[in-house]
Amino acid sequence: MRILPILAAAVAALAPLHAQEQAKADELAVRGGLPNFFGKLKNGEEVRVGYLGGSITAANGWRVKSLKWLKEQYPAAKLSEINAAIGGTGSDLGVFRAHQDVISKKPDLLFIEFAVNDGGPAEKIQRSMEGIVRQTWKADPTTDICFVYTLSENMLPSYQEGKFTAVATAMEGVAAHYQIPSIAFGPEVAKQVTDGSLIFTGKADPAKPGQRFFTGDSVHPNDTGHEVYQTVIARSLTAMKDSGTGGPHKLVGMDPLRADNWENAKIVPITPSMLKGKWTKLDPSQPGPAKSFQNRLPALWKAEEAGASIQFILEGTVAQVYGLLGPDGGEVEIKVDELAPTKALLFDKYSTYHRLGKMNLFSGPSADRHTISATLTANMPDKAKMFSEENRRKMEANPEPYGKAVWYAGSLLVLGDVVE
């Protein structure tokens, strides 16, 4: 199918991968180490740490704790973070936004964390992860990279068997090809769950003091869970501090792992000439979605009337719209060349609030020229039907936002070039 659903929450992104032998799960694979990063730390230089990932990284958890620990270990260095994490998103969005959100800010170390949110065939994961790596080193070959593998409860059995999940196994293929270090949290979590010192999912019970829970929802670590993650990070970084040889990471002359990797993925601004019908460019200085999401969507357009459309010509293989979905989301009709139109919703079962998402317009095997249009329809999605009982109650308590059918569009995500 050409149309993919807009991004759902992290757990929903976990789809079966093509069969592959799961790799042995080691907590740390040093490979080429992080010599440029540690060289700057030891010299007391200015050091920027980038974090590209999903909600587990966006939380006030291992990201914050790891930076604090680094500052304590290297007090002479001037450490700062680049927080490029977005909840509920995987590397298939990360590869498009990597340059805008983190690479352009010149990180010295880039942590990449998508092991919980990614899913689908191994080749899909690898083309996105490899694309991020190659974009990073094209921009600055001295940037060190480290893959980080978080876990959710459904991944626990793999780690208890001493194996990576299928997602992490796919990512390890990229890490090994480019000699990128990887840190896995799963082995330590599995060890503590197995020996009974940690319960993976649950909530504290005053009647049972001393119990330690990793998470309350099977996915997102609580503070105890993030402390476990931080223990692994500190142990792994300490083990790597003298490893590797500093200098640029080489891409020239190195064949990619996958010839179809997405290193050319990019964000293209939506221009007024692409817009037909009534659109409003929202003011980011005013309260509302444009202000809330300005760091990810520098420009945000809003359509409230049916017939408003985005039209352009693509010379390439992939085109998507990057924007928002939420309680007021409507329906879009998509037309590509002479193919039959398809529909996509700007609303899903999680849409009690606005969040970032992408809508696929076109995906094809060859970089031909394609005429693409996406138009807001007059149809009102049956929002209550998509909701759980809990979210239906929220909708009934505050029905006003759900009575609208609008479209928030920020930019285009493309492989190829856009011709207006």
N, C-alpha and C positions, 0 to 999 in steps of 0.2 A: 504493500500500500504506500501511496505517496504521502498520506497525511498521518502524522504521529500525534498522539494526544499531547496537550500542553503539560508541562512538568507537574508531576504530582509529588507527594511527600517522599522522603527518603526510602521508606520501607517499600512503597509501591514500585520503586525503581528496580527492585531486586528481581530480575527475570532469569530463567535458566540460561546457562551458557551452553554452547556446543560442547559435546563431550571432549574432555581433555584430561590428561593425567595431572592430578593436583600435586604441586611441588611440596617438598618437605618444608615445614614451617620453622624457620630460624628467627629468633627475635631480632637479630642484627646481621645484615650482610654489609660488610664494610666496603668492599670493592675499591673504587678509586678514592674513597674518603671525601672529606670536605676541607682540603688543604688551603684553599684560597680564603675561605671563611675563617678558619682558625688562625691563619697567618695574620689577618687583620685584627682579630681579637687579641692575640698575643702582643701585637704592636700598639695596642691602645688606640686604634683608628676608629673612624666613624663606620658603623656596621648596620646595615638594614636587613631585617629578616622578613621575608614574604611568606604568607600563609594562604595558599589557594586550596579551597575545599568546600565542604558542605556545612550543615548545621552543627556537627560535632566540633568543627574548627571555629565556627562563628561564635559558639558559646563562650562564656567567661570561664574557660576550663584549661585544657592542656596548652592552648596557644598562649594565654596570659601567663600561666605557670612556667612554661618553658622560657619565655622571654625574661621573666623575673629571675629565674635560676641562672640564666646566662649573664645577666647584669651582676648577680652576686659573685659569680665565678670570675668575671672579667671586669672589675670595677673601673679600670682605666679606659676601657673602650666606651664609645658613645653609641649605645644600642638603641634602635627604634624598630617598630614593626610596620609592616604593610599588610593590613587585614583585607584580604581579597576573598573571604569566605561568604557563600550564600547558601542558606538552608534549602534543602530539598532539590539540589542541583548536582549534576555529575560532570564528568570530564567532557561529555559531549557539548555542554555549554561552556565549561572552563576553557576549552581550546579556542573558542571564538573570543572570549573576553579576556584572555590571559594578557595580551599586550596592553590593553586599556587599563585593566585593573591592577596589574602588578609589575609586568616587565618594564613598562614605561617609567616606573618609579625606581628602577635600578636596584633591585635586591642583590645582596651579596650571597644570601642563602635563600633558596626557595623550597619550602615544604609543600608537597602536593598530596592531598588527602581526599580520595574519592572511593575508597574501598567499600563503604557501606552503600553509597548512592548509585554506583555504577551497576549495570546489568546488561544482558544481551550477549551476543556472540563475542568470543575472545578477540576476534579481529576488529570489532567495533571499538572495544575498549582500548586496544593497542594503537589504533590509528589516532585516537584523541590524545592519549597519554604521550605518544611519540611526537605528535604535533606540538604539544606544549613544550617538550624538551627541546625540539629543534628550533622553535620560535625563540626560546630563552637564550640559547647559545648563539643563534644568529645575531641577536641584539647585543649580547655581551658574553663572549665565550669564557670569561672568568667567573661567571655566576655559578656557584655550587648548587646542586639540586639533591634533595632527599625525598624519597617516597615514604609515606607513612600509611600504615594499614590499620584502620580502626575496625571495630566489629560490632555486630548486633547479635541478639540471642540465637537467631537461626544459623549463625556461623560458628557457634560454640562447638558443636560436635566435631567439625573439621579440625579445629585447633586441639581438641582433646585427643584426637587421633594422631596429632603431630603433623597435620597437613594444612597447607594454605587453602583458603576457599578458591573456587574457580576464578573469581574476580581478581584476587591477589596473585594467583598463578599467572594470569594474563599480564598483569602489571609487572611481575617479576621478569617476564620475557623482555620487556622494554628496559628495565633497570639493568639486567645483565648485559644486554647489547651495548648499552652506553656506559657501563661501569658506574652506575649511580647507586649510592648506598640506599638501603631500605631498612626501616624500623617497623616491626610488627608488634602490636599490643596483645594480640591473641594468645600467644604462648603463656605470658604471665597471668592473664585473666583466667585462662583455662586451668592453669596450675592451682590458682587460689580457689577456684570453684570446685575443682576436683578434691582438694585437701580439706574442703569444708570451711575455710576461713572467709569465704566471700560467697554471697548469694547473688546470682546474676540479676534477677528481676524481683522487685518487691519494695515495700515501704517499711520504715522503722516502726516497730511495735514496742511501746513503753513496757509492756509486760515481758518482753524478751530483750533485755539490755545486752549490749555487746555484739549484736548481729550487724554485719556489714553488707550493704546492698550496693551493687554496681550501678544499677539503673532502676527507675520507676516505670519505664515504658518499653523496655526490651531493646531500645536503640540508643537513647541519649544518656550518657553517663551523668550521674549526680556528682557532687564534689568528691565523694570517696572514689568513684570511678575515674574521674579526672586525675586524682592523686596517684592512682595506679598507673595511668598513662604517663604522668610526669616522672614517676620512678623509672619507667622504661626509657623515656627520653633522656633523662639525666645519665643513666647507666650507659646508654648507647653513645651519646655524644662524648662522654668521658673516654670511652673505648676508642673513639675515632680521632681524638684531638691531635695525635701525632702521626696519623696515617696519610698516605698519598703524597704526591709530588705536586707542588703548586704550579700554576700556569694555565693557559687557555685550554678549554676543552675543544677537541677538534671535531669538526663536522666535515671539513673538506677532505674528499677522498674516502669518506666512510659511507658505505652503502646503508640506506635506511633499513630498519627491520622490516618495514612494510612500505612498498612503493606507493601505496595509496594512502599514506598517512596524511593528516590534516594540518601540516605545518603552514599552509597558506590560508587557513581559516582566518576570517577578519570580520570586524564590525564596520558597516557602511551606514553613514547618517541618512536618515529619511529627509529628503529635500522637498520644498513646497511644490516643485514641478512634478513630483511623484504622486501628489495627493489630489484626488478628485472629490467633489462634493464638499460638505461642510466639515472642516476640521478646526480645532482651536489648539494653538501652541500654549501649553500651560506655563505659568510664571513660577519658577522655582523659588522665588523670594516670598511667595504667599503660602500659607498653610495648605497642605493637601498632598496628593501623590507625587507631584513633581518635586516638591521640596524633600519629601521622605526618601525618594529614590534617586536624588540628583547625583550621588556618588557612582551609581551604576548606569543611570540613564541621563546623560547630560541634557538631552532634549526629550520632551514627552509631549506627544500629540494626542488629543482626545476627540473622538467622533461620537456624537449622540444621536444622529439621524441616519436612518436606513439609506443606503445608496452611497455613503462615504466609502472611498476605496483608496488603495495603494496600488499603483500600476508602474511597472518597469520592465525592462528587458534584461535578462540574465544571460551572460556568456559564461557558463560554468555548470557545476554539477549539483550544488546545494544552495537553497535560498530559504531563509526562515525569518520570521518577525520576532523581535525581542521586545517584550513589553510587560504588561501586568495582566493578571487575572484576579478576580475578586467578586464580591457579592453583586456588583452591578454589571458583570460581564455579559455580553450578548453572544451572537452567532455570526460567523464569517463564512461567506461562500468563496471558494478558491477556484480560479480557472487558469489552466496552463495550456497554451497553444490551442489546439482543437480538441483536447481531451474533455471528457465529461466532467462537469464541475463537481467538487466535493465540498463538504461542510466541516467546520471545526468550531468548537466552543471556547469561549473565553471565561469559562466557569466550570468548576468541578466540585467533587464532594468535600474538598477542603476550603472552599471559597467563602469563609466567614470573614476574611480580611484580604487586603491586597498583598500580592507577592509577585516576585519576578517569575517570568516563564517565557517559553519560546513556542512558536507555532510553525510547524513545517509547511512550507508552500510547495517546494519541489525538491526531489532527490533523483538524480539520474546517473547513468554510467559514463556518459561522455560530455565534454564541455562544449555543447552546441549552443546555439542562440535560442532562447525561449522567451515568449511573451507571457508575462504573469500578472494577474490581477487578483486582489483580495478585497471583498466588499462586505460591509456590515449589512446584515439582513434585518427585516422587520420582525423576525421570529423571536419570541421570548422563550428561552429554555425553561423546561419544567424543573426549576431549581429544587423545590421541596422533594421531588422524587429522587434526586441524586444524593440527598443528605441522609446522614444517620439520624436516629431519633433525637440525639442530643443536639445536633446542629439544626434540626427542624425547630426545636424549641427556641433556639437562639433567633432563628428567622422569624418565628411567630412573635417573639418579644420585641423585635425591631424590624418590621417588614419593609420599611421605606427604601433602604438601599437595594433590596432585592427586586424591587419593582422596575428597575431600569435595565436597559440592554445597550451598553456602551462598549467602546473599544479604546484602550490605551496602547499606543504604539510608540516605541522608543527609537528603534534602529533596525537595520537588516543585518542578518548573519549570513555570510555567503562564502562559498568556495568558488572563486572565479571573479568576474567583474560585472558591475551593474551599469547598464546603459539606460539612461532615463528616457 
